[in-house]
Amino acid sequence: MSEGFIPFSRPYFDDSDVEAVAAVIRSGWWTTGPRTREFEEAFAVYQGAEHAVALNSCTAGLHLALLAAGVGEGDLVLTSTYTFAATAEVGLYLGAVPVLFDIDPRTMNLEASALAAAVECAAEGDRGAVERAADEGRVAPGTARVLAGRAGARVGAVVPVHFAGLACDMDAVGRAAAAGGAPVIADAAHAVETTSGGAHVGALGDVCAFSFYATKNLSTGEGGMVTTDDGELAERVRRLSLHGISKDAWNRYTAEGSWYYEIMEAGYKYNLTDIAAALGLAQLGRLDRLHDRRARIATRYSEAFADLGALTLPAAPDGDTHAWHLYVVRLRPDTLRIDRARFIEELRERGVGSSVHFIPLHLHPLHRDMHGYRRGDFPAAEAAYDAAVSLPLYPSLTDGEVERVCEAVRAICEENVA
Ligand SMILES: *Cc1c(COP(=O)(O)O)cnc(C)c1O
């Protein structure tokens, strides 16, 4: 058995990434320019979307998508509690109210049936409907509490999260959003390779936002992209990403461009650099090959753990592609003598790094204090959080390392049977 600590995450790169970045540096054009345009075009083709706009983060993409879709003061933004900070904070930038939802315990994605019930309650605008839905168990107590205080509020957007790289039920999410007259703006930070019904998720919903953060399946260090079939919305996002200016720097400073520009509205500084885009293009070119490796590792884990009664393994989609950004096992209550914190410690002692995705948003002080959330408000998300362990899953894991992870997990389960 080879030794050495197996980190939870490790970036993958080869000489072609280094060369691509070096070429941009030598070119003298470092900010948004030809490489960024090329990356956008290649990414749109990969996703099967009409338009792609590169940004400096997924957070920026979600923010501008909500803004461009008309989300504003007092609007409800419906999303999962089981996600990263960014998903809900962008609504707060705009004065909107994040309304959190519990998860389907099988997929760990937002529960679409609760979404439909909540949209119905918002449309009816009466407090009684919300209370009935909560009593009947159709929406989580935490969701009902926020909705009950906002009878008659407009649903600004629905923001599903493709957790770990497994697609949400986009048909059900789309139907619920349509019933509320709201766009679907997906958080696809984990889901560059994810498909649903045979289509990449970037082609589904109204807008889809991707992350190229350091740990994500396709990385530019920091970076993001939004995809959409709506040309006007794409142009608005592009303009908002560069101070609300009518032309970008590339169009202004090259021989073909001119010095004139107009500030159309108050925008932001969210553009991606060509240095980052070059890295993104290099990674996009080998994305499917690296994804095959991720999928093979996930399959190996699922085989190796199939007979471990202490673990709930991640759901795999039927016929569709899971991006396998994360491989999250959940410890079954009462099957082990140790808790999740101790399990992670035991992994570490055996040389295996791991992590936890996610601490539900409603348990963080920001959201807790805003809406008086407490334990019990989102039972499925809380149970998942208490039990979740994310194992190392990245293309540069060697077969030997994968086997060491398998052996460590098996040994901990077997030595700690309750
Ligand atoms: C990483 C992540 C984000 C944020 O991505 P950035 O590119 O860092 O802004 C948003 N949502 C989820 C679910 C993430 O994991």
The ligand as an SDF file (V2000), in Angstrom:
LIG
                    3D

 15 15  0  0  0  0  0  0  0  0999 V2000
  -18.8230   26.5560   -5.8400 C   0  0  0  0  0  0  0  0  0  0  0  0
  -20.2930   26.8030   -5.7470 C   0  0  0  0  0  0  0  0  0  0  0  0
  -20.8530   28.0480   -6.0620 C   0  0  0  0  0  0  0  0  0  0  0  0
  -20.0360   29.2910   -6.2520 C   0  0  0  0  0  0  0  0  0  0  0  0
  -19.2050   29.2480   -7.3220 O   0  0  0  0  0  0  0  0  0  0  0  0
  -18.1660   30.4670   -7.4940 P   0  0  0  0  0  0  0  0  0  0  0  0
  -17.6550   30.2650   -8.8910 O   0  0  0  0  0  0  0  0  0  0  0  0
  -17.1110   30.2910   -6.4610 O   0  0  0  0  0  0  0  0  0  0  0  0
  -18.9260   31.7300   -7.3420 O   0  0  0  0  0  0  0  0  0  0  0  0
  -22.2280   28.1680   -6.1110 C   0  0  0  0  0  0  0  0  0  0  0  0
  -23.0200   27.1240   -5.8200 N   0  0  0  0  0  0  0  0  0  0  0  0
  -22.5280   25.9200   -5.4850 C   0  0  0  0  0  0  0  0  0  0  0  0
  -23.4790   24.8080   -5.2080 C   0  0  0  0  0  0  0  0  0  0  0  0
  -21.1480   25.7200   -5.4180 C   0  0  0  0  0  0  0  0  0  0  0  0
  -20.6580   24.5300   -5.0340 O   0  0  0  0  0  0  0  0  0  0  0  0
  1  2  1  0
  2  3  1  0
  2 14  2  0
  3  4  1  0
  3 10  2  0
  4  5  1  0
  5  6  1  0
  6  7  2  0
  6  8  1  0
  6  9  1  0
 10 11  1  0
 11 12  2  0
 12 13  1  0
 12 14  1  0
 14 15  1  0
M  END
$$$$
